[in-house]
Amino acid sequence: MAKPPDITSDIRIAAPCSVGWETMEGDDLVRYCGKCNLNVQHI
């Protein structure tokens, strides 16, 4: 069976947040950015 293409390599963030992943609260998969008020997922 063929492996599906990696579509995440085509994703571009127009205006990425300046807050570092290591300073956000959360775990290794999901963290919360207080500046953006968003949950951020690590892919």
C-alpha positions as CSV (number, residue, x, y, z in Angstrom):
1,M,0.0,0.0,0.0
2,A,1.4,3.4,-1.0
3,K,2.0,6.0,1.7
4,P,-0.2,9.1,1.5
5,P,1.5,12.4,0.6
6,D,2.6,14.7,3.4
7,I,0.3,17.6,3.0
8,T,1.7,19.5,6.0
9,S,4.8,20.4,4.0
10,D,2.6,22.7,1.9
11,I,1.3,24.7,4.8
12,R,2.6,28.2,5.2
13,I,1.8,30.6,8.1
14,A,1.2,34.1,6.8
15,A,1.9,35.8,10.2
16,P,3.5,33.4,12.7
17,C,3.3,34.2,16.4
18,S,6.5,35.4,18.0
19,V,5.9,33.5,21.2
20,G,8.3,30.5,21.6
21,W,6.8,27.0,21.9
22,E,8.9,26.4,25.0
23,T,7.3,29.3,26.8
24,M,3.7,28.2,26.2
25,E,1.8,26.2,28.8
26,G,0.9,22.6,27.9
27,D,2.4,19.3,26.9
28,D,4.5,17.9,24.0
29,L,1.5,17.9,21.6
30,V,-0.7,20.9,22.5
31,R,0.2,24.2,24.2
32,Y,-1.8,27.4,24.8
33,C,-0.6,30.7,23.5
34,G,-1.7,33.5,25.8
35,K,-0.8,36.2,23.3
36,C,-3.0,34.7,20.5
37,N,-5.5,33.0,22.8
38,L,-5.2,29.8,20.8
39,N,-4.3,26.2,21.4
40,V,-1.3,25.3,19.2
41,Q,-0.6,21.8,18.0
42,H,2.8,20.4,17.4
43,I,2.8,18.3,14.1
